[in-house]
Amino acid sequence: MAEHSRGAGGRRRKKFLTAEQKYELWTALVRGDATQRELADRWGVDRSVVVKVSQVAKHGALAALEASKPGKPAAACCRGQHNSCSHPREPPAQV
């Protein structure tokens, strides 16, 4: 490891990844492009960061899937965006 990337006490400095970088790291892990160790080395982070990104992505995906419901969202229907709206619409306001 290069000397300039070491902080006090010989430890590696923290490298903060953006959300986009974390997503790229996670998709590479899911695709099986590389192991956790290889990805950590490639991105210059500790392996625990790769594990944490993977855990957060899993929990976020599960929460999003749990929140999603099949069918049209009620808000889109009520805005009059679809002609197949099953409930009566209010007449337009008179100016």
Stockholm file with secondary structure:
# STOCKHOLM 1.0

chainA/1-95         MAEHSRGAGGRRRKKFLTAEQKYELWTALVRGDATQRELADRWGVDRSVVVKVSQVAKHGALAALEASKPGKPAAACCRGQHNSCSHPREPPAQV
#=GR chainA/1-95 SS CCGGGBCGGGCBCCCCCCHHHHHHHHHHHHHTSSCHHHHHHHHTCCHHHHHHHHHHHHHHHHHHHHHCCSSCCHHHHHTTCCTTCCSCCCCCCCC
#=GC SS_cons        CCGGGBCGGGCBCCCCCCHHHHHHHHHHHHHTSSCHHHHHHHHTCCHHHHHHHHHHHHHHHHHHHHHCCSSCCHHHHHTTCCTTCCSCCCCCCCC
//
